Amino acid sequence: MSTAGDYRIAPLSAEHAEQVLAIYRLGIDEGNATFETAAPTWAEFDAAKLPHHRHVALEGTGRVLGWVAAVPVSDRCAYAGVVEHSVYVHPEARGRRVGSALLRSLIASTEAAGIWTIQSGIFPENSSSLALHERAGFRVIGTRERIGRHRGVWRDVTLVERRSPVVV
């Protein structure tokens, strides 16, 4: 576990499920975080996310301030070192560097596991997420125009990635 300010980063586990999914729902409701329209069940979330690459930011009380998790991008062996991630911060915890701490934790866990690329798709309107990722060393690969419909509107997605300087 690492600490950052008045919170600590810890592995995301079943004990955090209710709060993690609530934060996910808040991001969905805001409309600029994901194409999803409903949060998954805990069983679905747990089955999809890589167990060693999911973390939470916790206050001393155990309140979850945010989370980050990764999934493999493909089961093809050529992509064994590539994951896609999501990072969500509770609206009340924004501005406290929670997202930065969560991304640092994800980068550390993926590099320790030999993962060479972390990627994500971000709505261009989500400027705070794009800035967060830039500060964490991600670069914009390009924009996938009108890649999907969200709430009846075609949306673009900005593809970002971080290539590890450690894993070669």
C-alpha positions in Angstrom: 0.0 0.0 0.0 1.2 3.5 -0.7 0.0 6.8 0.7 -0.7 10.1 -1.0 -1.8 13.0 1.2 -4.8 12.1 3.4 -5.6 8.8 1.6 -3.8 5.6 0.8 -3.8 3.4 -2.3 -4.7 -0.3 -1.7 -5.7 -3.3 -3.8 -9.3 -3.2 -4.9 -11.3 -6.1 -3.4 -14.8 -7.3 -2.8 -15.0 -5.2 0.4 -14.9 -2.1 -1.8 -17.5 -3.3 -4.3 -20.5 -1.2 -3.2 -18.5 2.0 -3.2 -16.6 1.3 -6.4 -19.8 0.6 -8.3 -21.4 3.7 -6.8 -18.5 5.8 -8.1 -18.8 4.1 -11.5 -22.5 4.9 -11.6 -21.7 8.6 -10.8 -19.3 8.7 -13.8 -21.9 7.1 -16.0 -24.5 9.6 -14.9 -22.2 12.6 -15.7 -22.2 11.4 -19.3 -18.6 11.9 -20.3 -16.9 8.9 -18.8 -18.0 5.9 -20.7 -20.4 4.5 -23.3 -21.9 2.3 -20.6 -25.4 3.2 -19.4 -25.4 1.1 -16.3 -22.8 -0.2 -13.9 -22.1 -4.0 -14.0 -22.8 -6.2 -11.0 -19.9 -6.9 -8.7 -19.6 -10.4 -10.2 -19.3 -9.0 -13.7 -16.8 -6.3 -12.7 -14.7 -8.8 -10.7 -14.6 -11.3 -13.5 -13.6 -8.7 -16.1 -10.8 -6.8 -14.3 -7.3 -8.2 -13.9 -6.8 -9.0 -10.2 -3.3 -7.5 -9.8 -4.1 -4.3 -11.6 -7.0 -2.8 -9.8 -6.5 -0.3 -7.0 -8.6 2.0 -4.7 -7.8 5.3 -3.0 -9.0 5.0 0.6 -9.5 7.6 3.3 -8.6 6.6 6.8 -12.3 5.8 7.4 -12.3 3.3 4.6 -14.3 5.5 2.3 -13.3 4.9 -1.4 -12.3 8.1 -3.2 -11.6 6.5 -6.5 -10.5 3.4 -8.3 -8.5 2.2 -11.3 -8.7 -1.2 -13.0 -7.4 -2.8 -16.2 -8.5 -5.5 -18.6 -6.5 -7.3 -21.3 -7.1 -5.8 -24.8 -6.9 -9.2 -26.5 -6.2 -12.8 -25.9 -3.8 -12.9 -28.8 -0.2 -13.5 -27.6 1.1 -10.5 -29.5 -0.9 -8.3 -27.2 0.0 -10.0 -23.9 1.6 -6.9 -22.6 -1.2 -4.4 -23.5 -4.0 -3.5 -21.2 -6.9 -1.0 -21.3 -7.7 0.8 -18.1 -10.5 2.9 -16.5 -10.0 5.4 -13.7 -12.8 7.0 -11.8 -12.7 9.5 -8.9 -15.7 10.4 -6.7 -16.8 14.0 -7.6 -16.2 15.1 -4.0 -12.6 13.9 -4.1 -11.6 15.6 -7.3 -8.7 18.1 -7.1 -6.9 16.0 -4.4 -4.6 14.2 -6.9 -6.5 10.9 -6.4 -6.5 10.1 -10.1 -2.7 10.7 -10.3 -2.0 8.4 -7.3 -4.2 5.7 -8.8 -2.5 5.9 -12.2 0.9 5.8 -10.5 -0.2 2.6 -8.7 -1.5 1.1 -11.9 1.7 1.9 -13.8 3.8 0.3 -11.0 1.8 -2.9 -10.9 1.7 -3.3 -14.7 5.4 -2.6 -15.2 6.2 -5.1 -12.4 4.1 -7.7 -14.4 5.9 -7.0 -17.6 3.1 -5.1 -19.3 4.5 -2.6 -21.8 1.4 -0.6 -22.8 -1.6 0.9 -21.0 -4.2 2.4 -23.2 -7.6 4.0 -22.8 -10.3 5.7 -24.9 -11.5 9.1 -23.5 -14.3 11.3 -24.7 -12.7 14.5 -26.0 -15.1 16.5 -23.8 -13.5 15.0 -20.7 -10.7 17.5 -20.6 -9.8 16.8 -17.0 -9.2 13.1 -17.8 -7.1 14.0 -20.8 -5.0 16.3 -18.7 -4.6 13.7 -15.9 -3.4 11.2 -18.4 -1.0 13.6 -20.0 0.5 14.4 -16.6 0.9 10.6 -16.1 2.9 10.2 -19.3 0.2 9.1 -21.6 0.2 10.4 -25.2 -2.6 11.0 -27.6 -2.6 8.4 -30.4 -5.5 9.9 -32.3 -9.2 10.4 -32.3 -11.7 7.7 -33.4 -14.4 9.8 -34.9 -18.1 8.9 -34.4 -17.0 5.5 -33.0 -20.2 4.9 -31.2 -23.6 6.3 -30.2 -24.1 7.4 -26.6 -27.5 8.5 -25.5 -28.6 8.9 -29.1 -25.5 11.0 -30.1 -22.5 9.9 -32.1 -19.4 10.4 -30.0 -15.7 10.6 -30.7 -13.1 8.9 -28.5 -9.5 10.0 -28.0 -7.2 7.1 -27.8 -4.3 7.5 -25.3 -1.5 5.2 -24.4 1.5 5.0 -22.1 4.4 2.9 -23.3 6.6 1.8 -20.5 10.2 3.0 -20.6 11.0 0.1 -18.2 9.5 -2.9 -19.9 11.3 -3.5 -23.2 
